[in-house]
Amino acid sequence: MKGTRAPVDLPHATRLLNHGPVTIVTSAHGGRSNVMAAAWAMPLDFDPPKVAVVIDSRTLTRQLVDASGVFGLQIPDRAFAQQTLEVGSNAGVEFDKFAALNLQTFQGQKIDVPMLTGCVAWLECKVIPDDSQRYDLFLAEVVAAYADSDVYSDNRWHFGDDPNARTVHYVAGGTFFTTGEAFEVKSRPLENGRRDA
Amino acid sequence: MKGTRAPVDLPHATRLLNHGPVTIVTSAHGGRSNVMAAAWAMPLDFDPPKVAVVIDSRTLTRQLVDASGVFGLQIPDRAFAQQTLEVGSNAGVEFDKFAALNLQTFQGQKIDVPMLTGCVAWLECKVIPDDSQRYDLFLAEVVAAYADSDVYSDNRWHFGDDPNARTVHYVAGGTFFTTGEAFEVKSRPLENGRRDA
């Protein structure tokens, strides 16, 4: 991160996730905390903003989120890809990944969870109980959001030439795609067209 | 699409979606059919493969999926971005988007739904009833999957230099990101590290 952590209007918070970047989940309860990668995260609603995130039942993160009802969701840039892979490839059950990977954190604004320094966007989330948890799918309301002003402002991403300052999309086996070139398409309303497709 | 529609092993089917591309949902029931864009779609499980997709309750697509229990999920490339935006910006309630946009289709292999020619990957999906539908979130099992052999084979995406043959990620207001450069990160197992993060 090069800019400042600037607040993002909650009704626009899901835009941080709309393009499908990989995310990192932080969690804490009863003196323990953990951090793991989550490629399976997406928006669910605009206002109040909601997200859906898959959190495997076998993880320490799951234990902590089940107990606390909250989690931090952060979006890394390419410069943070090594750490992203490592927090996704190692288990937090046996040791402290924050210390092992020398990860810096700051305290969440609305939730009692460490948020990761070095990412470019952050969403603080409160779990909504739902039976889809039996599929390891967590629905959550976003209660605070902010982003690196150097790459996100006025409710839009504006990446520059530095590939390391772009968000990334996880494929598998340590392979990522960098978020590529932006382009714009003009919609042509069809005859009788309405906005609710 | 330039290659052939090649089958994708079902346990690898979610890899088509793992990097968070925009998708297009097709649906049909009782002689009606429809097509709409869905940026909010992601994998939910590997084997059997499952996906989660947000389908707004106000849409014709929702009526058709509620009635039929199945939908087609396809991944467009950049060459198909104009059509992607248009199927997402116009309603199917009042007219036939397939005809209005001159979209070509072929019949699904396992489901009775038209699948879109001109995309680069396809997942045929059966809805799993779940109470998260009250949040417009549909969980579904993938029952067939295939992809354009020119950009996807051996269970991986291999985009070339042509930006129009890459998948795209939706932002908002007609803006997309092209899927960018691939890069690889080597995971370093931490001391006592295990694979279940």
Contacts between the chains, C-beta under 8 A, distances in Angstrom:
chain1	res1	chain2	res2	distance
A	15	B	171	7.1
A	15	B	172	5.9
A	18	B	39	5.8
A	18	B	40	7.9
A	18	B	169	7.9
A	18	B	170	6.3
A	18	B	171	5.9
A	18	B	172	6.4
A	19	B	20	6.7
A	19	B	39	7.9
A	19	B	169	3.8
A	19	B	170	6.5
A	19	B	171	5.5
A	19	B	177	5.4
A	20	B	19	6.7
A	20	B	20	1.7
A	20	B	21	6.5
A	20	B	22	7.9
A	20	B	39	7.6
A	20	B	42	7.5
A	20	B	169	5.2
A	21	B	20	6.5
A	22	B	20	7.9
A	36	B	197	4.0
A	37	B	197	6.9
A	39	B	18	5.8
A	39	B	19	7.9
A	39	B	20	7.6
A	39	B	43	7.9
A	40	B	18	7.9
A	40	B	42	5.0
A	40	B	43	5.4
A	40	B	44	6.9
A	41	B	42	7.1
A	42	B	20	7.5
A	42	B	40	5.0
A	42	B	41	7.1
A	42	B	42	4.6
A	42	B	52	7.4
A	42	B	54	7.6
A	43	B	39	7.9
A	43	B	40	5.4
A	43	B	54	7.6
A	44	B	40	6.9
A	44	B	54	6.1
A	44	B	135	5.9
A	44	B	136	7.7
A	44	B	137	6.1
A	45	B	54	7.9
A	45	B	135	6.8
A	45	B	136	7.5
A	50	B	135	7.0
A	52	B	42	7.5
A	52	B	52	6.0
A	52	B	54	8.0
A	52	B	132	8.0
A	52	B	137	6.2
A	54	B	42	7.6
A	54	B	43	7.5
A	54	B	44	6.1
A	54	B	45	7.9
A	54	B	52	8.0
A	56	B	196	7.0
A	58	B	196	4.8
A	59	B	196	6.0
A	59	B	197	5.8
A	60	B	197	7.9
A	61	B	197	7.2
A	78	B	183	7.4
A	81	B	183	7.3
A	81	B	185	5.1
A	82	B	185	5.3
A	84	B	185	7.8
A	85	B	185	4.6
A	85	B	187	5.1
A	86	B	187	6.0
A	86	B	188	6.4
A	86	B	190	7.0
A	87	B	197	6.5
A	88	B	197	5.4
A	89	B	187	4.2
A	89	B	189	6.9
A	89	B	193	7.2
A	89	B	195	6.7
A	89	B	197	6.7
A	90	B	187	8.0
A	90	B	189	6.2
A	90	B	190	4.5
A	90	B	193	3.7
A	90	B	194	7.0
A	90	B	195	8.0
A	90	B	197	6.2
A	91	B	193	6.4
A	91	B	194	3.9
A	91	B	195	7.0
A	91	B	196	5.0
A	91	B	197	5.4
A	92	B	197	6.6
A	93	B	194	7.1
A	93	B	196	7.6
A	94	B	192	4.4
A	94	B	193	7.8
A	94	B	194	7.0
A	95	B	190	6.8
A	95	B	191	6.7
A	95	B	192	5.3
A	95	B	193	8.0
A	97	B	190	7.0
A	100	B	190	4.7
A	100	B	191	7.0
A	101	B	190	7.3
A	128	B	135	7.9
A	130	B	131	6.4
A	130	B	132	5.3
A	130	B	135	7.4
A	131	B	130	6.4
A	131	B	131	4.8
A	131	B	132	7.3
A	132	B	52	8.0
A	132	B	130	5.3
A	132	B	131	7.2
A	132	B	132	4.1
A	132	B	137	7.1
A	132	B	139	6.4
A	135	B	44	5.9
A	135	B	45	6.8
A	135	B	50	7.0
A	135	B	128	7.9
A	135	B	130	7.4
A	135	B	139	6.1
A	136	B	44	7.7
A	136	B	45	7.5
A	137	B	44	6.1
A	137	B	52	6.2
A	137	B	132	7.1
A	137	B	139	7.2
A	139	B	132	6.4
A	139	B	135	6.1
A	139	B	137	7.1
A	156	B	171	7.1
A	156	B	172	7.4
A	156	B	175	7.6
A	157	B	171	6.7
A	157	B	177	7.9
A	163	B	180	7.6
A	163	B	181	6.8
A	166	B	180	7.0
A	169	B	18	7.9
A	169	B	19	3.8
A	169	B	20	5.2
A	169	B	169	7.2
A	169	B	179	6.8
A	170	B	18	6.2
A	170	B	19	6.5
A	171	B	15	7.1
A	171	B	18	5.9
A	171	B	19	5.5
A	171	B	156	7.1
A	171	B	157	6.7
A	171	B	182	7.3
A	172	B	15	5.8
A	172	B	18	6.4
A	172	B	156	7.5
A	174	B	184	5.3
A	174	B	185	4.9
A	174	B	186	6.2
A	174	B	187	5.8
A	175	B	156	7.7
A	175	B	182	6.0
A	175	B	183	7.4
A	175	B	184	5.2
A	175	B	185	8.0
A	176	B	182	7.1
A	176	B	183	5.8
A	176	B	184	7.7
A	176	B	185	6.8
A	177	B	19	5.4
A	177	B	157	7.9
A	177	B	179	5.0
A	177	B	180	5.6
A	177	B	181	6.9
A	177	B	182	5.4
A	177	B	183	8.0
A	178	B	180	3.8
A	178	B	181	4.8
A	178	B	182	7.8
A	178	B	183	6.6
A	179	B	169	6.8
A	179	B	177	5.0
A	179	B	179	8.0
A	179	B	180	5.6
A	180	B	163	7.6
A	180	B	166	7.0
A	180	B	177	5.6
A	180	B	178	3.9
A	180	B	179	5.6
A	180	B	180	2.8
A	180	B	181	7.0
A	181	B	163	6.7
A	181	B	177	6.9
A	181	B	178	4.8
A	181	B	180	7.0
A	182	B	171	7.3
A	182	B	175	6.0
A	182	B	176	7.1
A	182	B	177	5.4
A	182	B	178	7.8
A	183	B	78	7.4
A	183	B	81	7.3
A	183	B	175	7.4
A	183	B	176	5.8
A	183	B	177	7.9
A	183	B	178	6.6
A	184	B	174	5.3
A	184	B	175	5.2
A	184	B	176	7.7
A	185	B	81	5.1
A	185	B	82	5.3
A	185	B	84	7.9
A	185	B	85	4.6
A	185	B	174	4.9
A	185	B	175	8.0
A	185	B	176	6.8
A	186	B	174	6.2
A	187	B	85	5.1
A	187	B	86	6.0
A	187	B	89	4.2
A	187	B	90	7.9
A	187	B	174	5.8
A	188	B	86	6.4
A	189	B	89	6.9
A	189	B	90	6.2
A	190	B	86	7.0
A	190	B	90	4.5
A	190	B	95	6.8
A	190	B	97	7.0
A	190	B	100	4.7
A	190	B	101	7.3
A	191	B	95	6.7
A	191	B	100	7.0
A	192	B	94	4.4
A	192	B	95	5.3
A	193	B	89	7.1
A	193	B	90	3.7
A	193	B	91	6.4
A	193	B	94	7.9
A	193	B	95	7.9
A	194	B	90	6.9
A	194	B	91	3.9
A	194	B	93	7.1
A	194	B	94	7.0
A	195	B	89	6.7
A	195	B	90	8.0
A	195	B	91	7.1
A	196	B	56	7.0
A	196	B	58	4.8
A	196	B	59	6.0
A	196	B	91	5.2
A	196	B	93	7.7
A	197	B	36	4.1
A	197	B	37	7.0
A	197	B	59	5.8
A	197	B	60	7.9
A	197	B	61	7.2
A	197	B	87	6.6
A	197	B	88	5.5
A	197	B	89	6.7
A	197	B	90	6.1
A	197	B	91	5.4
A	197	B	92	6.5
